[in-house]
Amino acid sequence: MNFVQKHKWLWLILILQVAIHLPYMNRVAMGNHVWRQVNTLAVAKNYYEKDMNILYPRIDKNYGTNGVTGPQFTSYDYSVALIYKVFGFSETAHRWFSLLLSLCAIAGTIAIIRLYLPRGGAPYWGGLALIGIPEFYYYSIAAVPDLLALAAMVWGWWWFYRFLNTQKLKYAWISGLFLALAGATKLMFLVPGFIFLGEIIRRNAWNYLRIGGYAIVGTLAIGASLAWYAWAKHLTDMNGINEFVHAIRFKESVLDILTVLGKNLAIDTVETWVGYPLIIPVFGGIYFLLKHRRQDWRVGLSLLSAVLYYVFMQHQLEHHGYYIVLFVPFIALSAAYFVQVMQGRSKASPEKFFGMSKWHIFILLAPIWSLLRMSHNFNLDKPGMPVAFAQSESRERMQQLSKSQDLWIVGPDQSGCVYFYYLGAKGFPWYNLGDKPTEFSRFKAMGAKGIVTDSEKEALDYCTNQHIGVEVLHRHQNWVWLRFI
């Protein structure tokens, strides 16, 4: 039996993953959290255009400096920049790179599920459930570093078990390197450490060779992550550009905490974190795990990690769905366990539909729900940003006009990055119409040469207030480029 035949169900799942994303592969970054995607792409583009030294990431909102600041480890951003170097710049290249990463994450998740459920087809049902999770579906072709961190995490997880089972240190090194990449890219992707501890306790695996392997994995994963975040702080302090938050933030009151918790449970969980079709398989799987394996350290520590993650990340989870990507392998594993339990129970039951029980139907419906629920994010008429940015001719024209000056005040844009990126501009942020007019004077003194805006009247009022002379340099649709005189 050749490799393709042996893993035919894996290949079918991967083909399905590609098929349900193909209609949107030609879209620029758009939709929900477009600002986060654009932040990543701006770093990639600056590598490509300015300097390919991975140690010095730059953004467009540079305040008249070189734009260097300290994000998470730019593994995703730098990889996209390398693609630009090889194939040339493309506004959609990131979609193909992300799709490839999602395929690696799917294959890794199925391999992990097989570690725990080695018999039958449950791992493949878990893989199918994975591509049916709406947040995973959407971010599978989005420019977010979480996807690379996820792929690295699941394969680091798998190689750790390879080390645990064989006691060969080379596998500990491989696991540690994957987890180092995951943790430096996004620190929370070191969460498998909870499962590792549970497995070690369960097996009582404390011989000297294994302890040495644990030390290798831990030193690589934690050491690399902490080293990068220390460097990121230095980079942030270099120019004082605090674009990327490396701090834990909490809600300010018990009422706020309960309000967000209610929203997360009643809306986010059922619609996008898990999705309606997977509610019964996933929570049924958790129920069976607690019922059948309540004494299993792996289950207890996994649930503890989920609770701790939610407590510390609730502020982000209020609006940022990509923070749930970390737990999609756990969601898929729960669904797979549910399927395995129900398959065992249904052997005595004749109720089948084309050889499948009704529980399989839920999982088959999940990818369809994801497609229906998340497809609005790729609507060119409502792209979650000015429509002109999604139109190639307008976008290219505006970027050409922005080249007439090197430093602009750009806005009003609450994100401080979307307008910069799609206008091809660099300089100073005008966040809101309510910003103080004195900001224009301050930015002009710091080197701003003019303003790019789709709010001409307000920009002129600000300039009049500060006695700043301007002239119209260019116009395109409802956009204007004003030069200081």
C-alpha positions in Angstrom: 0.0 0.0 0.0 1.6 3.3 -1.1 1.6 6.5 1.0 -1.4 8.1 -0.8 -3.6 5.0 -0.5 -2.6 4.5 3.2 -3.6 8.1 4.0 -6.5 8.6 1.6 -8.8 10.1 4.1 -6.2 12.6 5.1 -5.7 13.6 1.5 -9.5 14.0 1.0 -9.7 16.3 4.1 -6.8 18.4 2.8 -8.4 18.6 -0.7 -11.7 19.7 0.9 -9.8 22.3 2.9 -8.3 23.7 -0.3 -11.7 23.5 -2.2 -13.7 25.5 0.4 -11.1 28.3 0.3 -10.4 28.5 -3.5 -13.2 31.1 -4.2 -11.4 33.6 -1.9 -7.8 33.1 -2.8 -7.7 36.2 -5.0 -8.9 38.6 -2.2 -6.5 41.1 -0.6 -6.5 41.2 3.2 -10.0 42.2 4.2 -12.9 41.3 6.5 -12.8 40.8 10.3 -9.7 42.0 12.0 -8.3 43.3 8.7 -6.1 45.6 10.9 -4.3 42.6 12.4 -3.7 41.1 9.0 -2.4 44.4 7.6 -0.1 44.9 10.6 1.5 41.6 9.7 1.7 42.3 6.0 3.2 45.7 6.6 6.1 44.1 8.5 6.5 41.7 5.6 6.4 44.4 3.0 8.9 46.5 4.9 11.3 43.5 5.1 10.9 43.1 1.3 11.4 46.8 0.5 13.8 48.1 3.2 15.9 45.4 4.9 15.7 41.7 5.1 17.4 41.5 8.5 14.8 39.6 10.5 16.0 41.2 13.8 14.7 44.6 12.8 11.0 44.5 11.8 9.5 47.8 10.7 6.0 49.2 10.3 4.5 52.0 8.2 3.5 54.2 11.2 7.1 55.2 11.8 6.7 58.7 13.3 9.5 59.9 11.2 11.9 57.2 12.4 13.1 54.1 10.6 9.9 52.4 11.8 11.6 49.6 13.8 9.5 48.2 16.6 9.1 45.0 18.5 6.3 42.6 17.5 6.1 38.9 18.3 8.8 36.8 16.5 8.2 37.6 12.8 8.4 34.0 11.5 5.2 34.5 9.5 6.0 38.0 8.3 9.5 37.1 7.3 8.3 34.0 5.4 5.9 36.1 3.4 8.8 38.6 2.7 10.9 35.7 1.4 8.0 34.7 -0.9 8.0 38.3 -2.2 11.7 38.1 -2.9 11.3 34.9 -4.9 8.1 35.5 -6.8 7.7 39.3 -6.5 5.3 41.3 -4.4 1.6 40.2 -4.4 -1.3 41.3 -2.3 -2.6 37.7 -2.2 0.6 35.7 -1.7 -0.1 35.4 2.0 -3.4 33.6 1.3 -1.5 30.7 -0.4 1.2 30.6 2.3 -1.5 30.6 5.1 -3.4 27.8 3.3 -0.3 25.7 3.2 0.3 26.3 6.9 -3.3 25.3 7.6 -2.8 22.0 5.7 0.3 21.3 7.9 -1.8 22.1 11.0 -4.6 19.7 9.9 -2.1 16.9 9.2 -0.5 17.5 12.6 -3.7 17.6 14.4 -4.8 14.3 12.9 -1.5 12.8 13.8 -1.9 14.0 17.4 -5.4 12.6 17.7 -4.1 9.3 16.5 -1.7 9.3 19.5 -4.7 9.2 21.8 -7.2 7.4 19.6 -5.1 5.0 17.6 -7.9 2.7 16.3 -10.6 3.4 13.8 -11.5 6.5 11.9 -11.9 8.9 14.8 -8.7 10.9 13.9 -10.1 11.7 10.5 -13.4 12.8 11.9 -11.4 15.0 14.2 -9.6 16.5 11.2 -12.9 17.1 9.4 -14.3 18.8 12.6 -11.2 21.0 12.6 -11.8 22.5 9.1 -15.4 23.0 10.3 -14.5 25.3 13.1 -15.4 28.8 11.7 -12.5 30.7 13.3 -10.0 28.1 11.8 -11.8 28.3 8.5 -11.5 32.1 8.3 -7.9 32.4 9.5 -6.7 29.5 7.4 -6.1 32.0 4.6 -5.6 35.2 6.7 -2.3 36.9 7.4 -2.0 36.1 11.1 1.1 34.6 12.8 -1.2 32.4 14.9 -1.5 30.0 12.0 2.3 29.4 11.8 2.4 29.1 15.6 -0.4 26.5 15.4 1.4 24.4 12.8 4.6 24.5 14.7 2.9 23.7 18.0 1.1 20.6 16.8 4.2 19.1 15.2 6.3 19.9 18.3 3.6 18.1 20.3 3.8 15.1 18.0 7.6 14.9 18.1 7.5 15.1 21.9 5.5 11.9 22.0 8.0 10.4 19.6 10.8 11.2 22.0 8.7 9.9 25.0 8.1 6.6 23.2 11.6 6.0 21.8 13.8 7.9 24.3 15.9 9.2 21.4 17.2 12.6 22.2 17.2 13.7 18.6 13.4 13.8 18.8 13.5 16.0 21.9 15.6 18.5 19.9 13.1 18.4 17.0 10.2 18.9 19.4 12.0 21.7 21.2 12.8 23.5 17.9 9.2 23.3 16.7 7.9 24.6 20.1 10.5 27.3 20.2 9.2 28.5 16.9 5.6 28.3 18.2 6.3 30.0 21.5 8.4 32.9 20.0 5.8 33.5 17.4 3.0 33.5 20.0 3.9 32.7 23.6 0.6 31.0 24.5 1.3 28.3 21.9 3.4 26.6 24.5 0.2 25.3 26.1 1.0 21.6 25.2 3.4 21.7 28.1 0.3 21.1 30.3 -0.4 17.9 28.4 3.2 16.9 28.5 3.2 17.1 32.2 0.1 15.1 32.5 1.5 12.4 30.2 4.7 12.3 32.2 2.9 11.9 35.5 0.5 9.3 34.0 3.5 7.2 32.8 5.7 8.0 35.7 8.4 8.6 33.1 11.2 10.0 35.2 14.3 8.2 34.1 17.5 10.2 33.6 17.4 10.0 29.8 13.9 11.3 29.6 14.6 14.1 32.1 17.4 15.2 29.9 15.0 15.2 27.0 12.5 17.3 28.9 15.3 19.7 29.8 16.2 20.1 26.1 12.5 20.7 25.0 11.9 23.1 27.9 15.1 25.1 27.4 14.6 25.5 23.7 10.9 26.3 23.8 10.9 28.7 26.8 14.4 30.1 26.3 13.8 31.1 22.6 10.5 32.6 23.5 11.8 34.7 26.4 14.8 35.7 24.4 12.8 37.1 21.5 10.3 38.9 23.8 13.2 40.6 25.6 14.6 41.6 22.2 11.1 42.9 21.2 11.0 45.1 24.2 14.4 46.5 23.2 13.1 47.2 19.7 10.0 48.9 21.0 12.0 51.1 23.3 14.4 52.0 20.4 11.9 54.3 18.7 9.1 54.4 21.3 6.6 52.9 18.8 4.2 50.8 21.0 2.3 49.1 18.2 2.4 45.6 19.6 1.1 44.8 23.1 3.2 42.3 25.1 1.2 42.6 28.3 -1.8 40.9 30.0 -4.8 43.1 30.4 -7.8 42.3 32.6 -11.4 43.7 32.6 -11.9 46.3 35.2 -14.9 45.1 37.0 -16.8 41.8 37.9 -19.7 43.1 35.7 -17.4 43.5 32.7 -16.0 40.0 33.3 -19.5 38.5 33.4 -20.7 40.5 30.4 -17.8 39.3 28.3 -18.2 35.7 29.6 -21.9 35.7 28.7 -21.1 37.0 25.2 -18.4 34.4 24.7 -20.7 31.6 25.8 -23.9 32.6 24.1 -22.6 34.0 20.9 -18.9 33.4 20.1 -18.8 29.7 21.2 -21.9 28.6 19.3 -21.3 30.7 16.2 -17.5 30.8 15.5 -15.4 29.3 18.2 -17.0 25.9 17.8 -20.0 26.4 15.5 -23.6 25.1 15.8 -23.0 21.7 14.1 -20.1 20.9 16.4 -21.7 21.8 19.7 -23.0 18.3 20.5 -19.8 16.5 19.3 -17.4 18.8 21.1 -19.2 19.2 24.4 -20.3 15.6 24.2 -16.7 14.7 23.8 -15.7 16.8 26.8 -18.5 15.1 28.8 -17.3 11.6 27.9 -13.7 12.6 28.7 -14.7 13.8 32.2 -16.9 10.7 32.7 -14.5 8.1 31.5 -11.1 9.7 32.2 -11.7 12.0 35.2 -8.5 10.6 36.8 -6.4 11.2 33.8 -3.9 13.9 34.4 -3.9 14.9 30.7 -7.6 15.7 30.8 -7.4 17.7 34.1 -4.4 19.7 33.0 -5.8 20.4 29.6 -8.9 21.8 31.2 -6.8 23.8 33.6 -4.8 25.3 30.8 -8.1 26.3 29.0 -9.4 28.0 32.2 -6.2 29.8 32.9 -5.9 30.9 29.3 -9.4 32.3 29.3 -8.8 34.1 32.6 -5.6 35.8 31.4 -6.8 36.4 27.8 -10.4 37.3 28.3 -9.7 41.0 27.4 -8.5 39.9 24.0 -11.1 37.1 23.6 -13.9 39.7 23.9 -13.4 40.7 20.2 -10.4 38.9 18.8 -11.5 35.5 17.5 -8.0 34.5 16.3 -7.0 34.0 19.9 -9.1 30.8 19.9 -7.0 29.3 17.2 -4.7 28.0 19.9 -7.3 25.5 21.1 -8.7 24.2 17.8 -6.7 20.9 18.1 -8.3 20.4 21.5 -11.7 21.1 20.0 -11.1 18.6 17.2 -9.8 16.0 19.7 -13.0 16.3 21.8 -15.1 15.8 18.7 -13.1 12.8 17.7 -13.5 11.2 21.1 -17.2 11.8 21.0 -17.3 10.0 17.6 -15.3 7.1 18.9 -17.6 6.6 21.9 -20.7 6.9 19.9 -19.4 4.5 17.3 -18.9 1.9 20.0 -22.4 2.5 21.2 -24.0 2.4 17.7 -22.6 -1.1 16.8 -25.7 -2.6 18.3 -27.9 0.0 16.6 -29.2 -0.4 13.0 -29.8 3.4 12.6 -27.4 4.4 9.8 -27.5 6.8 6.9 -25.2 5.8 4.0 -23.2 3.9 6.6 -22.9 6.8 9.0 -24.7 7.6 12.3 -26.5 10.9 12.9 -23.5 12.1 14.9 -21.3 11.9 11.8 -23.8 14.1 10.0 -23.2 16.9 12.5 -19.5 16.9 11.7 -20.1 16.7 7.9 -22.2 19.8 8.2 -19.5 21.8 10.1 -17.5 22.9 7.0 -20.7 24.0 5.3 -21.6 26.2 8.4 -18.1 27.7 8.4 -18.4 28.6 4.8 -21.8 30.2 5.3 -20.9 31.9 8.5 -17.6 33.4 7.5 -17.9 34.1 3.8 -19.2 37.6 4.4 -15.6 38.5 5.3 -14.7 38.2 1.7 -17.4 40.5 0.3 -15.7 43.0 -2.0 -18.6 45.4 -1.5 -18.3 45.3 2.3 -14.6 44.6 2.9 -14.4 46.0 6.4 -12.3 48.9 5.1 -12.7 51.6 2.5 -14.0 49.9 -0.7 -11.3 51.5 -2.8 -8.7 49.4 -1.0 -10.2 46.2 -2.4 -10.2 47.6 -5.9 -6.8 46.9 -7.6 -6.8 49.9 -9.9 -7.8 52.4 -7.2 -5.4 50.9 -4.8 -2.4 51.0 -7.2 -3.3 54.6 -8.2 -3.4 55.8 -4.6 -0.2 54.0 -3.8 1.5 55.8 -6.7 0.2 59.2 -5.5 1.5 58.6 -2.0 5.0 58.2 -3.3 5.1 62.0 -4.0 6.1 62.6 -0.3 8.0 60.4 2.1 6.1 61.3 5.4 2.4 61.8 5.6 -0.2 62.3 8.3 -2.7 59.5 7.4 -6.3 59.0 8.6 -8.6 59.2 10.2 -8.1 55.5 10.8 -8.6 54.0 14.3 -6.4 51.0 13.4 -3.4 53.2 12.6 -2.3 50.7 10.0 -4.9 49.9 7.4 -4.8 53.2 5.6 -1.0 53.3 5.8 -0.7 49.9 4.2 -3.2 50.2 1.4 -2.3 53.8 0.6 1.4 52.9 0.4 2.2 55.7 2.8 4.4 56.1 5.9 4.5 58.6 8.7 2.1 59.7 11.4 -1.3 58.4 12.5 -4.5 60.5 12.6 -6.6 58.1 14.6 -10.0 59.8 15.1 -11.8 62.9 14.1 -11.8 63.8 17.7 -8.0 63.9 17.9 -6.5 67.3 19.0 -5.6 69.6 16.2 -2.3 70.2 17.9 -1.2 66.8 16.8 -0.9 68.1 13.3 1.5 70.8 14.4 3.5 68.3 16.4 3.7 65.9 13.5 4.6 68.7 11.1 7.5 69.7 13.4 8.6 66.0 13.4 8.8 66.0 9.6 5.4 65.4 8.2 5.1 66.8 4.6 1.4 66.6 4.2 -1.9 64.7 4.8 -3.6 61.8 3.1 -7.2 61.6 4.0 -10.8 60.8 3.0 -12.0 63.5 5.4 -10.9 66.7 3.6 -13.1 69.2 5.3 -12.0 68.0 8.8 -8.3 68.0 7.8 -8.6 71.6 6.5 -10.4 72.7 9.7 -7.5 71.2 11.7 -4.9 73.0 9.6 -6.8 76.3 9.9 -7.0 75.9 13.6 -3.2 75.4 13.8 -2.5 78.1 11.1 -0.9 75.5 8.8 -1.0 76.3 5.1 -1.8 73.5 2.7 -2.4 73.0 -1.0 -4.1 70.1 -2.8 -1.5 67.9 -4.4 -3.7 65.0 -5.7 -7.2 63.8 -5.7 -8.6 60.3 -6.3 -12.3 59.5 -5.7 -13.0 60.9 -2.2 -9.4 60.9 -1.2 -7.1 64.0 -1.2 -3.4 64.5 -0.8 -2.6 67.8 0.9 0.9 69.2 1.0 2.0 71.6 3.7 3.2 75.0 2.4 
